[in-house]
Amino acid sequence: MKKNVDILFVICPFWDVKFPPIGIAYISEFLKSKKLKTKVIDFNIKIYNNSTKKDYWTIKTNFIWKLPGFLKKELNKCVEEVLASKSKIIAFSIMAPNQLFSLKLIEKIKQKAPDKIIITGGVQTPQGNSNYIDYHIKGEAEETTYELLSALKNKRKVNTIPGIIIYKNKQSIQTIDRKIKNK
């Protein structure tokens, strides 16, 4: 029997394969140190490894990702893999290059499984699809993600957690910024 994870992290294409998603790796390891179960799915590298068109991952051809219907089959496979994970909480790292694919994937996941909790992070704060997103983490995400997961797991209020945007009823509520710790 497959053990459920506390959070599933997802990275979507288009993302330069020479620069792996290290931010997600840091957050995942931090949460594991707090005894949470995490899983990471890197759809960018999975699709890249199965593609015969490696040049789609270059700047000169990145427009291809914006074409309607491009990678529809892969998008549907990604939805099925995410849903098969059985994770109630799914987090996406969103940057400008992978924003379109990420938001499409989020939309399809929420349409098939509206009870899933969707968290986004990264420098690209989603605007248009916020009715499919539950929370966005601003800034450094390790502590914020841990506090958010703990609150959700224990059914506590999240509106006092610094560093998040809460999307509810087609509105957004922004909490105070999280102070950056000196290391």
CORZI-V251263 format. One record per pair of residues at least 24 apart in sequence whose C-alpha atoms are under 10 Angstrom apart, sorted by the first residue. I is the first residue (numbers start at 0). J is the second residue. D is the distance in whole Angstrom. If there is no record, write none. Layout:
i=(I;I)
j=(J;J)
d=(D;D)
This chain:
i=(1;1;2;2;2;2;3;3;3;3;3;3;3;4;4;4;4;4;4;4;4;4;4;5;5;5;5;5;5;5;5;5;5;5;5;5;5;5;6;6;6;6;6;6;6;6;6;6;6;6;6;6;6;6;6;6;7;7;7;7;7;7;7;7;7;7;7;7;7;7;7;7;8;8;8;8;8;8;8;8;8;8;8;8;8;8;9;9;9;9;9;9;9;9;9;9;9;9;9;9;9;10;10;10;10;10;10;10;10;10;10;10;10;10;10;11;11;11;11;11;11;11;11;11;11;11;11;11;11;11;11;11;11;11;11;11;12;12;12;12;12;12;12;12;12;12;12;12;12;12;12;12;12;13;13;13;13;13;13;13;13;13;13;13;13;13;13;13;13;13;13;13;13;13;14;14;14;14;14;14;14;14;14;14;14;14;14;15;15;15;15;15;15;15;15;15;16;16;16;16;16;16;16;17;17;19;19;20;22;22;22;22;22;22;23;23;23;23;23;23;23;25;25;26;26;26;26;26;26;26;27;27;27;28;29;29;29;29;29;30;30;30;30;30;31;33;35;35;35;37;38;38;38;39;39;39;40;40;40;40;40;42;42;42;42;42;43;45;45;46;46;46;46;58;61;62;64;64;64;64;65;65;65;69;70;71;71;74;74;74;74;74;75;75;75;77;77;77;78;78;78;78;78;78;78;78;78;79;79;79;81;82;82;82;82;85;86;86;87;87;87;87;87;88;88;88;88;88;88;88;88;89;89;89;89;89;90;90;90;90;90;90;90;90;90;90;91;91;91;91;91;91;92;92;92;92;92;92;92;92;93;93;93;93;93;93;93;94;94;94;94;94;94;95;95;95;95;96;97;98;98;98;102;102;102;102;102;103;103;105;105;105;106;106;106;107;116;118;118;118;118;118;118;119;119;120;120;124;126;128;129;129;129;129;129;129;129;130;130;130;130;130;130;131;131;131;132;132;132;132;132;133;133;133;133;133;133;134;134;134;134;134;134;134;134;135;135;135;135;135;135;135;136;136;136;136;136;136;136;136;137;137;137;137;137;137;137;137;137;138;138;138;138;138;138;139;139;139;139;140;142;143)
j=(84;85;36;84;85;86;36;37;38;84;85;86;87;35;36;37;38;84;85;86;87;88;89;30;31;34;35;36;37;38;85;86;87;88;89;148;149;152;30;35;36;37;38;39;84;85;86;87;88;89;90;116;117;118;144;148;36;37;38;39;40;81;84;85;86;87;88;89;90;91;117;118;37;38;39;40;41;81;86;88;89;90;91;92;118;119;38;39;40;41;42;43;77;81;89;90;91;92;93;101;119;39;40;41;42;43;44;90;91;92;93;94;97;100;101;40;41;42;43;44;45;46;74;77;91;92;93;94;96;97;98;99;100;101;102;104;41;42;43;44;45;46;47;55;56;64;93;96;97;98;99;100;101;42;43;44;46;47;55;56;57;58;61;62;63;64;94;95;96;97;98;99;100;101;42;43;44;47;56;57;58;61;94;95;96;97;98;43;44;47;55;56;57;58;96;97;43;44;47;48;53;56;57;44;56;43;44;92;92;120;121;139;140;141;90;91;92;120;121;140;141;140;141;139;140;141;142;143;144;145;141;144;145;141;140;141;142;144;145;141;142;144;145;148;145;145;145;148;149;86;84;86;89;89;90;91;77;80;81;84;91;73;74;76;77;80;97;73;77;70;73;74;77;96;96;96;96;97;99;100;96;99;100;100;100;100;103;100;101;103;104;107;104;107;108;104;107;108;103;104;105;106;107;108;109;111;112;107;108;111;108;108;111;112;115;115;115;116;112;114;115;116;117;114;115;116;117;118;133;148;151;115;116;117;118;119;116;117;118;119;120;132;134;135;136;144;117;118;119;120;121;135;118;119;120;121;122;123;135;136;119;120;121;122;123;124;125;120;121;122;123;124;125;121;122;123;124;123;123;123;124;125;127;128;129;131;132;128;131;129;131;132;130;131;132;131;151;144;147;163;164;165;166;163;164;144;163;164;171;169;165;166;167;168;169;170;171;166;167;168;169;170;171;166;167;169;164;165;166;167;169;164;165;166;167;168;171;163;164;165;166;167;171;172;173;162;163;164;165;166;171;173;161;162;163;164;165;173;176;177;161;162;163;164;173;174;175;176;177;162;163;176;177;178;179;177;178;179;180;177;177;177)
d=(9;9;9;9;9;10;8;9;9;7;6;6;9;8;5;5;7;8;8;6;8;9;10;9;10;10;6;5;6;8;10;7;7;7;9;8;10;9;9;8;7;5;7;9;10;10;6;7;5;6;7;10;10;10;10;8;9;6;5;6;7;8;8;9;6;8;6;5;6;9;10;10;7;6;5;6;8;10;10;9;6;5;6;8;9;10;9;6;5;6;7;9;10;8;7;6;5;7;9;9;10;8;6;5;6;6;9;9;6;6;8;10;8;10;8;9;7;5;5;9;9;9;10;9;8;8;8;10;9;6;8;9;6;6;10;9;9;7;4;8;9;8;8;10;8;8;10;8;5;9;9;7;8;9;6;9;10;9;8;6;9;10;7;10;10;7;9;9;6;5;8;9;8;9;10;6;9;10;7;9;10;10;9;9;6;6;10;9;9;10;10;6;7;9;9;10;8;7;8;10;10;7;9;10;10;9;9;8;8;10;9;9;9;9;9;9;7;9;10;9;9;9;8;9;7;5;9;10;8;9;8;10;10;9;10;6;8;10;8;7;9;8;6;9;10;8;9;9;10;9;9;9;10;10;9;10;9;9;8;10;10;9;9;10;7;10;9;10;10;9;7;10;10;9;8;10;9;9;8;8;10;7;8;10;9;10;10;8;9;8;6;9;8;8;9;7;10;9;10;6;8;10;7;6;10;9;10;10;9;10;8;7;9;8;9;9;8;9;9;8;5;6;9;9;6;5;6;7;10;9;9;7;6;5;6;8;8;6;4;5;7;10;9;9;10;10;8;6;5;6;8;9;9;6;5;5;9;9;10;10;7;6;5;7;6;8;8;9;6;6;5;9;10;9;8;6;9;10;9;7;9;8;9;7;9;9;9;9;10;10;7;7;9;6;8;9;10;9;10;10;10;9;10;10;10;9;9;9;10;10;9;6;9;10;7;8;8;7;7;7;6;8;10;9;10;9;10;9;7;9;10;8;6;5;7;10;9;7;6;5;6;9;9;10;10;8;6;5;7;8;10;9;9;6;5;6;9;10;10;10;9;5;6;7;10;10;10;8;8;7;9;8;8;9;9;8;9;8;10;9;9;8)
